[in-house]
């Protein structure tokens, strides 16, 4: 197959958001984080943030915002995610013990094996 016959069947940003939202399907949140880190230069991060804010799930917004901040995203980009409502501190990975550093800026417990 060549470029003339290729057809995109999904938006990369939406697929990445699904990895943050349904990360249990992808194995763990670490997979979503690795995907973002590896491909952030090729993504439209404003679109990713817009999708995450539109989803209106505070835990997803917190995880995406936390991850983008680690990559050096601007406060302007992060602002829509900061305004998403959320209840209390949530573990980055709810399938792991809720022990780790509490990041009060995002309301997350950094409980990933990689020392996040």
GIZITA-V382088 format. One record per pair of residues at least 4 apart in sequence whose C-alpha atoms are under 7 Angstrom apart, sorted by the first residue. I is the first residue (numbers start at 1). GAP is how many residues later the second one is. Records with the same first field share a line. If there is no record, write none. Layout:
I->GAP, GAP
This chain:
1->4
2->4
11->4
12->4
13->4, 30, 31, 34, 35
14->4, 34, 37
15->4
16->4, 16
17->4, 31, 35
18->4
19->4, 7, 13
20->9, 12, 40, 44
21->39
23->4, 5, 6, 9
24->4
26->5
27->4
29->4, 64
30->4
31->4
32->4
33->4, 34
34->4
35->4
36->4
39->4
44->4
45->4
46->4, 31
47->4
48->4
49->4, 32
50->4
51->4
52->8, 9
53->8, 27, 28, 31
56->28
57->4
58->4, 26, 27, 28
59->4, 27, 31
60->4
61->4, 20, 23
62->4, 19, 44, 45
63->4, 29
64->4
65->4, 13, 16
66->4, 40
67->4
68->4, 5
69->4
73->4, 5
74->4
75->4
78->4
79->4
80->4
88->19
89->18, 19, 20
90->17, 18, 19
91->7, 17, 18, 19, 20
92->16, 17, 18, 19
93->18, 19
96->15
97->14
98->11, 13
99->10, 12
100->9, 10, 11
101->8, 9
102->6, 7, 8
103->4, 5, 6
104->4
110->6
112->4
